[in-house]
């Protein structure tokens, strides 16, 4: 049977709030413990409340000090290794822009090849001077490739 969705709101009844606090505190401590065991990472939890005079810590005060000290002593290089959302998105944008440039170049080459084949079939060439220059460059490139293949065949 599925659980009923919990409405997140301040619990006005003090005894109910204290009971909920104790259950949820126990759950949080269990989750932190599971996280350290399953993932093999150092973790700690510090919970302070009006119901307890001292804050509750997990695993123990000494373990919490070690985790916090390790975090504070992290070098700048370690911080740079950690990917934040901004740098991840920036890298993704650069990668997408590179892919777009590559795709545009490939599409343009295919368009020039199509013009070349259309001209060979008797259709008119484009009237744009830039496209004609690029078509000329592509034809010259293809001619060089053909000449290189003849040179290779002559050696065989």
C-alpha positions as CSV (number, residue, x, y, z in Angstrom):
1,X,0.0,0.0,0.0
2,X,1.4,3.4,-1.0
3,X,2.1,6.0,1.6
4,X,0.0,9.1,1.9
5,X,1.8,12.3,0.7
6,X,3.0,14.3,3.6
7,X,2.0,17.9,3.7
8,X,5.1,20.0,4.6
9,X,4.1,22.6,7.0
10,X,5.0,23.7,10.5
11,X,3.6,21.3,13.1
12,X,1.8,23.5,15.7
13,X,1.3,20.7,18.3
14,X,4.5,20.6,20.4
15,X,4.3,16.9,21.3
16,X,3.6,15.9,17.7
17,X,6.4,18.2,16.5
18,X,8.8,16.6,19.0
19,X,7.8,13.1,18.0
20,X,8.3,13.9,14.3
21,X,11.6,15.5,15.1
22,X,12.9,12.4,16.9
23,X,11.8,10.1,14.0
24,X,13.2,12.2,11.3
25,X,16.5,12.8,13.2
26,X,16.9,9.1,13.5
27,X,16.2,8.7,9.7
28,X,18.7,11.4,8.8
29,X,21.4,9.8,11.0
30,X,20.7,6.5,9.4
31,X,20.9,8.0,5.8
32,X,24.3,9.6,6.6
33,X,25.6,6.3,8.0
34,X,24.4,4.4,4.9
35,X,26.0,7.1,2.7
36,X,29.4,6.6,4.3
37,X,29.2,2.8,4.2
38,X,27.8,2.4,0.7
39,X,29.7,5.1,-1.1
40,X,32.9,5.0,1.0
41,X,33.0,8.8,1.6
42,X,33.5,10.8,4.8
43,X,30.3,12.4,5.9
44,X,29.0,13.9,9.1
45,X,25.7,15.3,10.4
46,X,25.2,18.0,13.0
47,X,21.6,18.6,14.2
48,X,20.7,21.3,16.7
49,X,17.3,21.7,18.1
50,X,15.3,23.4,20.9
51,X,14.4,19.9,22.2
52,X,18.0,19.0,23.1
53,X,20.5,21.0,25.1
54,X,23.5,19.8,23.0
55,X,23.6,19.4,19.2
56,X,23.5,15.8,18.0
57,X,26.5,14.8,15.9
58,X,27.2,11.7,13.8
59,X,29.5,9.7,13.8
60,X,31.1,11.3,16.9
61,X,32.5,14.8,17.7
62,X,36.0,13.7,16.7
63,X,34.8,12.3,13.4
64,X,32.9,15.5,12.7
65,X,36.0,17.5,13.3
66,X,38.0,15.4,10.9
67,X,35.5,15.7,8.1
68,X,35.2,19.5,8.6
69,X,39.0,19.9,8.8
70,X,39.4,17.9,5.6
71,X,36.9,20.1,3.9
72,X,38.5,23.3,5.1
73,X,42.0,22.1,4.2
74,X,41.0,21.3,0.6
75,X,43.5,23.0,-1.7
76,X,42.5,25.3,-4.5
77,X,43.3,22.5,-7.0
78,X,40.9,20.2,-5.4
79,X,38.2,22.8,-5.5
80,X,38.9,23.3,-9.2
81,X,38.5,19.6,-9.9
82,X,35.0,19.7,-8.5
83,X,32.7,20.6,-11.4
84,X,30.1,23.2,-10.6
85,X,27.0,23.7,-12.6
86,X,28.3,26.9,-14.3
87,X,31.5,25.3,-15.6
88,X,29.7,22.2,-16.7
89,X,27.2,24.2,-18.7
90,X,30.0,26.3,-20.2
91,X,31.8,23.2,-21.3
92,X,28.6,21.8,-22.7
93,X,28.0,25.0,-24.7
94,X,31.6,24.9,-26.1
95,X,31.1,21.3,-27.1
96,X,27.8,22.0,-28.8
97,X,29.3,25.0,-30.6
98,X,32.1,22.8,-31.9
99,X,29.6,20.2,-33.1
100,X,27.6,22.9,-34.8
101,X,30.6,24.2,-36.6
102,X,31.6,20.8,-37.8
103,X,28.0,20.0,-39.0
104,X,27.8,23.3,-40.8
105,X,31.1,22.6,-42.6
106,X,30.0,19.1,-43.5
107,X,26.6,20.5,-44.8
108,X,28.4,23.1,-46.8
109,X,30.7,20.5,-48.4
110,X,27.7,18.4,-49.3
111,X,26.0,21.4,-50.8
112,X,29.0,22.2,-53.0
113,X,29.2,18.5,-54.1
114,X,25.5,18.7,-55.0
115,X,26.2,21.9,-57.1
116,X,29.0,20.1,-58.8
117,X,26.9,17.1,-59.7
118,X,24.0,19.3,-60.8
119,X,26.3,21.3,-63.1
120,X,27.6,18.0,-64.6
121,X,24.0,17.1,-65.4
122,X,23.5,20.3,-67.2
123,X,21.8,22.5,-64.6
124,X,22.9,26.1,-64.1
125,X,25.5,27.1,-61.5
126,X,24.6,29.4,-58.6
127,X,24.9,33.1,-59.3
128,X,26.5,33.9,-56.0
129,X,30.2,34.7,-56.5
130,X,31.2,33.3,-53.1
131,X,29.6,30.0,-53.8
132,X,31.2,29.9,-57.2
133,X,34.6,30.5,-55.6
134,X,34.0,27.8,-53.0
135,X,32.8,25.4,-55.8
136,X,36.0,26.1,-57.7
137,X,38.1,25.4,-54.6
138,X,36.3,22.1,-54.1
139,X,36.8,21.1,-57.7
140,X,40.6,21.9,-57.4
141,X,40.7,19.9,-54.1
142,X,39.1,16.9,-55.8
143,X,41.4,17.2,-58.8
144,X,44.4,17.2,-56.5
145,X,43.1,14.0,-54.8
146,X,42.6,12.4,-58.1
147,X,46.2,13.3,-59.2
148,X,47.5,11.9,-55.9
149,X,45.7,8.6,-56.6
150,X,47.3,8.4,-60.1
151,X,50.7,9.0,-58.5
152,X,50.1,6.2,-56.1
153,X,48.9,3.9,-58.8
154,X,52.0,4.7,-60.9
155,X,54.2,3.4,-58.1
156,X,52.3,0.1,-57.9
